[in-house]
Amino acid sequence: MTMTIQNLVFASLGGITVLAALGVVLSKNMVHSALFLVLTFLGVGGIYFNLGAGFLALVQILVYAGAISVLMIFAIMLVMKGEAGGSNPPGPSLGSRLWGIYLAVLLTLGLGASIWFSQWAPGQAAPPGDKVKGLAGLMLGNYVVAFEMAAILLLLAVVGAIILAKGDEK
C-alpha cells in the first residue's frame, strides 16, 4: 500500500483525534477536558471531510464542535464552584485502570479482526447529483414533524439545564 496524501491526512487526523480524546479523559481540569472535546469533534469532522462526506462533516463541526461544545463549556463555567485546576475527580484505582486497558485492547482486537476477516464488496462510485437537496427535501417534506419535534426537545433540554444550573431561589 502506497502512502498517498489522503492516507497521510487521514492518519494525521486520526492521531490528533485519538490524542485529543485521551486529553478529555486524562485532564485534571474540567474546562481543559471540554476544550479537548472540541478538538476531538473537529478531528472527527476532518475525518468525515477526508472520506468525502461533506454534509456529515459540516453537521459535525456546526452542531457538535460549535453548539454542543459551547453549551457544555458554558454549563461547566456556570455551575463550577471554586478553582478549575482540580475540578475533575481523582482517577480510578490501578485495578480499574488495568481492567479498562484490558477491555480496550480486547475491543480493539475484536474490531480489527472483524474488519480484517470481512469480505468487502467492490466499491462503486457515488451517483452524481445533489445529495444535500434530497436530504433537505426529506427533512422539510416527509419528516418535517419529526424534525420540528427534535428541535423542540432540544430547546426544552437547554431550558431545563438552565433552570437546574440556576438553582432554587429558597
N, C-alpha and C positions, 0 to 999 in steps of 0.2 A: 504494500500500500504506500503510495507516494503522499508526501505531506504537502497538500495544497494550501493556499492562503485561507480557504474556507475551513479546512480542518484545523489550521493553526488558530484562527479566530474562535472556533468552537471550543477548542481545548483551553484557550485563554479565558474565555467567558465562563466555562465550566469550573476552572480553577478558582477564579475570582468569586463565583457564586458559592462554591463549597467553603472557601476560606471565610467569606462573609457570614455564612450560616454557622460556622464554628465560632465566629465572633459573637453572634447572637447568644449562643449557649454559654460561652466561657467568660463573657464580660461581667465584671462585678458591678458595673454602673448600668442601671436600667435605661437611662437615656442613650448611652452608647449602644446598648443592645438594640434599641429601637432604630438607631441610625444604621447599624449593621444590617438590620432587617430591610431597610430601604435599599441598601446596596445589594442585598440578596434579590429583592424584587426586580431591581434594574438589571441584574445579571440574567435572571430568567427571561426578562423581556428581550435582552440582547440575543439570547439563545433562540427565542422564537423568531426574531428577525433573521437570524442566520439560517434557520430552517425554512424560511420562505413563508412564514405565517404572519404577515404584516398586521392584519387586523387583530389577531390574538396578542401580538406584541404591543400594539398601541393600547389595547384594553388593559393589559398587564401593567404598563407604565402609568397610564392615566388613573386607573381605579386603585391598584394596589400601591404602587410607588408614590402616587400622588395623594389620593384621597384617604385611603385606609391608613397609610403610614403617618400622615399629618394628624389624623384623628387620634391615632394611638399616642403619638408624642404629646399632643395637646392634653389627652386624658392623663397621661403619666405626670406631666407637669402640673396639672390641675389638682390631682389628689395626693401628690407626693408631699410628705411632711419631713422636714429635716434635710440633711445633706444627701446629694445624689451619689456620692462616692461609693458607698456600700449599700446601695438600695436593693440589690438582688440578694436573695437569701444565700446562705453558705451552700457550697456544693455538697453532693451526696457522699456517703462513705466510700471507702475503697472497694468494698464488696459490691456495692451498687454500680460503681463505675465499671468494674470488671464484667458484671452481668450485661451492662449496656454495651460495652465493647464487643463481648461475645455475640450478642444478638445482632449488632450492626454488621459484624463480619459474616454471620450466618445469613442474614438477609441479602447482603451484597453478593455472596457466593451463590445463593439461590437465584437471584435476579440475573446474575451473569450467566449461570448455567442455562436458565430458561431462554435467554437471548441467544446464547451460543448454539444450542441444540435445536432451535426452532427452524422450521422450513419456511423461508420467506418467499412470497410470490414475487415475480419480476416486477420492477417498478414501471409505472405508467406516468406519462406526462399529464399534468393537470389540464383539464379542458379550458380553453380560452374563454374569457368572459369576466364580467364584473361580479365578483363574489360578494362584495360588501352590499351591493344593490339588492341582491337576492336575500341576504340576511336581514337587511333593513325592511324589505317588503314583508318578510315573515314576522319580524318583531313588532312592526307597526301595523300589520294587517291581521293575519290569523291569530297571533298570540299577543295582541295588544293588552288584553285584560290581565294576563299573567305578568307581562312586563310592568304594567302600572301597579299591580299588587306587590311585586317585588320592590318597587320604588317606595311605596307606602310603608312596607315592612322595614326597609332600611331607615326611613325617616323616623318611624316610631322607635327603632333601636337607638338612634342618635339622641332623640329627646329623652328616652329612658336613661341613657348613660349620663346625660347632663343632670337629670334630676337626682340620680344616685350619687354623682360626684359632688353636687351642691350640698347634700345632706339635709337633715331635718332642722327646721328653724328653732325647735324647742331645745 
